[in-house]
Amino acid sequence: MGGTLISNDPATESFDVLASIGDTWRLTVTKDTGAYTLTPNNSQYGLTAESGTLTRTVSGDFVTYALANKVDLKQDTRTGALTGSMTVGSQSATVSGTPYQVANSSKLAGIYSFMGTTREKVGGSSPEFFAGQMLISTDGATATLCIGGQVDTSGNCIDVDKTDTKTPEKGVIAIAKDTGANGGFYKLSVTGSDNLIHDFGNLLVGNGDLGPVLLIDRFGNGDNGTSSTVRVGNFYAVKSQTLKGSEFNGTWKCGTSNGTATVIAGTGQATITNPNENPSTWSEDLSYNTVNASDNSKLTFAGYMTIQMSGKPSSSALILPLSASMAVVENQSTRGIGICAKQ
């Protein structure tokens, strides 16, 4: 993808961080001492830069970063993916991050599968969940989203669910490089019904064995900028491809609406343990390259997975593997997204 590390200093590491509250942060850590700085970009909450000293520990392929009540992060050095949680000022968030940047968005051209969620900034009400495909143009200047469907190379939306009367919702987002001091990411904007350009969010770029990973910080007014209500959230995307059927194998820690679950996945099945649930351990079925239809049947859709309790199709949720380090899973009860980190 033509990516480079954000930090060109071997003594430090820098990450662009996607926060679940709808913020983008830049985290820079001195490897030897653990001294760090956290710089918010486009904060929706008026957050300001912070600094301190955390504990940085290297163990095999993983690096952990810890500071009581502030930082709880893990990086998988095989892909660079950063996951965990952080508190900045009065705001706490689940986060994901990347040490990479791409100088030219044309390097990102292609079709991606995505999952996303948004909600109102104040109170977190009116949550929405999105899934589908997006096409980044060959010049890297636009992203065409097809929510609830697929997209072809010409930017046309394709309906894959014939069990209902809905059709995919299309949207076009402009992509432009942020040239400021913290310009490891891209700015996203949309044209509203008022013919004015409005903020949509920031695009961060990660890397992995499945190709480029796009992390999108969604912030801005609803209805393409014309609503008075500010929406915040996150989108995740990866190059569209047919999964081999083993990408989710292994042990994962996944965020849920009721704490963190441990998922041990193998061929066709996963064992899930969550001490906050009753029973605390159960099994669910996995199906690769499928999505859920409106009538709870399964549809072929490359790149996605479904997970459900055996014999209970209405319990089915989507999983989008992003890399060997990271996946995202649909949270049906909250219309949100949980991050899964490989252990």
C-alpha positions, 0 to 999 in steps of 0.5 A, a space after each residue: 500500500 506504499 505505507 511508511 511509519 509515522 515516526 522516523 525516529 527509531 527511539 520513538 513510536 507514533 500512532 494515529 489513534 481512533 477513539 470510539 467517542 468520535 475523536 482522532 488522537 496522536 500518541 507518541 511514546 519514547 521506547 526506553 523511558 515510556 514517556 508519552 504525549 497524546 495530542 487530540 485532533 479535531 476533538 469533539 470534546 475540547 480535549 487538549 494535549 496530555 503527557 506522562 510516563 507509562 510502562 512499556 513492556 515487550 513480550 514476544 510479538 506484543 507490546 503493552 502500554 499501561 498507566 493506571 486509570 489512563 492507558 491500557 493498550 496492546 500492539 501486535 508488532 506483526 501488523 502494527 495494530 494497536 487496541 485497548 482503551 484510554 482516558 483523556 481528560 474526562 473522556 474514556 474510549 475504546 481505541 484502535 490505532 496504527 503506526 502507519 501513514 500513506 502519502 498518496 491516497 491513490 495507493 488505497 484504490 480498490 473495493 473494501 468491505 466495511 462495518 460502521 456505527 454512529 450515534 448522537 454525540 450528546 447522550 449516545 442516542 439513536 445508534 445506527 449500524 452500517 455494513 456494505 462495501 466502498 470503492 476508493 477511486 483510482 486517484 484516491 479522491 473519493 470513496 463511494 459507499 454502498 450501505 447494505 450492498 456491494 459496489 462495482 468498479 464503476 461505483 454502482 451499488 448492487 443489491 444482494 438481499 432480495 428477501 426485502 424491498 430495501 435497496 442499498 444506500 449510496 454515498 460519496 465522500 471526498 478524501 483529502 490529505 491533512 497537511 497539518 502538524 499531525 498529518 498522518 491521516 486524511 480528512 473526509 468531507 461530504 456535500 450536503 443538500 445545501 451544496 456546502 461542504 461539511 466534515 465527515 471525519 478522518 481516515 487512518 490507514 493500517 496494514 495487515 496480512 489481508 491488505 490495507 485496513 481503513 480506520 475511520 473516525 466519524 464526526 460531524 452533523 447528520 444528514 450530510 452536515 445539514 442537521 443540527 445534531 452532531 453524530 460520532 462513531 467509527 467505521 472499519 474497512 478492509 480490501 474485499 476478498 474471499 476468506 479462506 475459512 481460517 482467518 478467525 481461528 485462534 484466541 481473541 478478546 472481544 469487546 461486548 455490551 457486557 464486558 470483554 469476552 474470550 473467543 476461541 475459534 476453530 473450524 466452523 465453531 467458536 467457544 465464548 467465555 464471558 463471566 458477566 453472562 449466564 451461562 458464562 461459557 457457550 458455543 456458537 457457529 461460524 460461517 465464512 463469506 456470508 451475511 445475514 438476510 432480512 429473513 435470517 437466511 444466509 447470503 454469500 458475501 465475500 469478506 464477511 463472517 457470521 456467528 450465531 447460536 446453533 439453531 437460532 438464526 435470529 441471533 446471528 451477528 456479523 464479523 469482519 476480519 481485518 487482519 491476523 491481529 484484529 477483527 470487528 464484530 456487530 453488537 446487535 443489542 446496542 447497534 454498535 461494534 466491538 473490537 476483537 484483538 488476537 491473543 
